Amino acid sequence: MSIERRLLRGVTTYSAIVESETNYLLKLTYFDERNRFFTLLNQSRAEIEAIVAYHLGLRSSKQCHVAEVEEWIHGTFNVCVPVRIEGSQRRVIIRFPLPYRVGEKVFPGNANEKVRCEAGAYAWLQQECPSIPIPYLHGFGLSNGPHLHGLRYAMLWIRRRQQPSNYTPNHSLSFQNPFGSYLAMDYIEESEGQMLSKTWDEYKGDKKV
């Protein structure tokens, strides 16, 4: 009887994959790696709440409440952690690259590069194409560098100065960042829009879209 091995989605056996050219030795590590990373994030709820409070210009991190793990949204390369803001209907998400999927262990810095590229794309779209509806990027942080936040929450004297983008770094934050790089952005509720993966099959042939 073949021994079953756990994958991210389902299980497999040696006989089922022996003819495959896919690197299943790597795939078989993903389940445990994901559990370790999710545990780290879950144990860092206070730090995540502090980050959200900072990027939203809130007085206290106690106004922020990280969702339970069951509510987290994850795909192939990212996990999105919803955070509810006390006294408000709004939510934000903190999106973390999954280190085991972006090759962070083999090539340290990959996650930072991913976040820099994505933040750059959001900043450019917000500045150059404001008519395109995208989630507002409140800020982002790197594992080895500063946290950058939107100018809407910056001090007046900073906003008056010409900036290369709508984001400015802060090198003096007191909270720790044990989980690496991240993006902080608005949560798009189902009443406001749907994920591309949910509408792709229906509209992929529509040239107008």
N, C-alpha and C positions, 0 to 999 in steps of 0.2 A: 504493500500500500504506500502510495507516494505521500510524503510529508508536505502539508500545506504551509506556504510562506505568505506573510501578510504584506500586501501592497497598500498604497494610499487608498485605493478603491478596490475592495475585494481581496481575494487570495489567489495564489497560483501554486503550481507544482512544477517539479523539474521536467516531467514528461510534457507538460503543456508549453514550456518555453525553450526546450532543448534545441529546436530547429530555428529559433528566432535569432535575428542579428541585433536585436535591441540589447543594450547593456543592462541586464536585469540585476547584476551584482550591485549596481548603483541604485536602481529603482527599489531594491529590497531594503535600502537604508532609509528611504524617505519617511516611512511611517514612524519610526523611532525618532528621527530628526525633527519631524513636525511636532511630535508630542513634547520633546525637550524644549523647542522654541516657544510653543504655546504655554508651557508651564512657566518659562521665564517671563513671558509677557503678563501672564495672570498674576505672578508674584510681584510684578512691577506696576500694579494698578495705581498706586499713589504717585509714582513718577509720571505715568501717562496722564493722570489728571492734572498734575502740575504743569506739564507741557501744554495741555489744552488751555488751561487758565492763562498761561503766559501769552499764547498766540491770540487769544480772544480778548486780551486786556482785562481779564477779570481780577477782582481783588483777592479772591481766595480759591484755592483748588477744591475746597469743599463744595463749591457750586457745580462741580463736574462729577459725573458718575459713569464709570466704565461699565459697559454691558457685560452680561455673563458670556462665558465662552461659547455657549450654544448659539448665541446671536452673532458671533463673528462671521465674517464673510471671507472665504479664501478661494483663490483660484490656483493657477499653476505657479505663478511667480510672486504673488503678494497675499497678505492677509490684512483685512480691513477691520479695525476695532471701533465699533460705534461708541460714542460718548454723549450722554444726555446732559443738557445744561439745565440746572435747577431754575425753576420759575420761568421757563421758556419752552415753547413747542419745538424748538430747533434741536438738531443733533449735528455733531461733526464726526468725522472719522479720522483715525490715525492709521495710515497705510504703511505697513512695513514690508520691505522685500524679504522673501523667504531665503535665508542665507544658504540653505542646502540646495536650492534650485538655481541660484545665480552664481554658484561656484565660489562663494566667499572663502571657504576653507582652503581651496587650492590656489585661488588668486585673490588675496585680501585686497579690499578696495573696490571690488566689483559692485557691491551694494551701494556704496557711496556714488560711484559713477552712474549707476542706474537712477538714483534719486536726483542727482544733479541734472541729468538729461531731461527727466520728466518735469522737474521744477522749472527748468528753462523753457520747456514747451508751454507749460501753463502760463508762465510770466509773459511770454511773447504773445500768446493768444489773448490774454487779458488786456494787454497794452495795444496790440495792433488790430485785433479783430473782436472788439467788445460786443458786436452784435451776435457772435456765436455763443450760444448758451453752454457754459461749462461750469463745473463745480468751482466755487471760489477757493483758491489756495491761500490759506491763512499764513502758512509758513512751512519751513522744513528744517531738518537738522541732519548733520553727518556724524558718523561715529568718532571721527578724529578732528572735528572742527566745530565751528560756531553753530548756533541756532539762528536762522534767519526768519524774520517776521514781516508781514505786510506793512506798508507805510501808513495804512489807515489807523494803525494802533501806535505809530511811532510818535515821539515827542515832536512838538511843533517846529523846533529849530532844525530837526533832522528833515522833516517834510519840506521845509523851505529850501533846502540845499538840493542842487541837481544830483540825481542818482542814476546809475546805469540801468537800474530796473526798479520795480516797485517793492523790492525786498532789501532789508538792511540787516547786517549781522549784529548779534549781541554776544560779546565774549565774557560777560560777567554774571551769567546765570548761576544760581547756587544749587539747582537740583542736578542729580546724577542722570546719566543716560546709559543704562546697562544693556540696552537692546539694539543699539546701532542706529542707522539712518532711518528717516521716516518722512512722510508728507502729512500735513494737517490740512484738511479741506472740508467743505460743506458736505453733509450727507444728503443725497438726493432721494427724497421719499418717493414711494410708488405713485403717489398722486402727481408728482412733478415730472416723472420720466421713468423709462425702463432701461435695463442694461442691454447693451448691444447683443449679447448672447441670446436674449429672449426674443428679439425681433429680427435677427439676422436671416433666418430661413424665409420669413415672410417678405422681407424687403430687399434681399440681396440682388434681385434682378431688376429692381426699379432704378432706372437711369436718373430720374429726377432726384431721388434721395441720394 
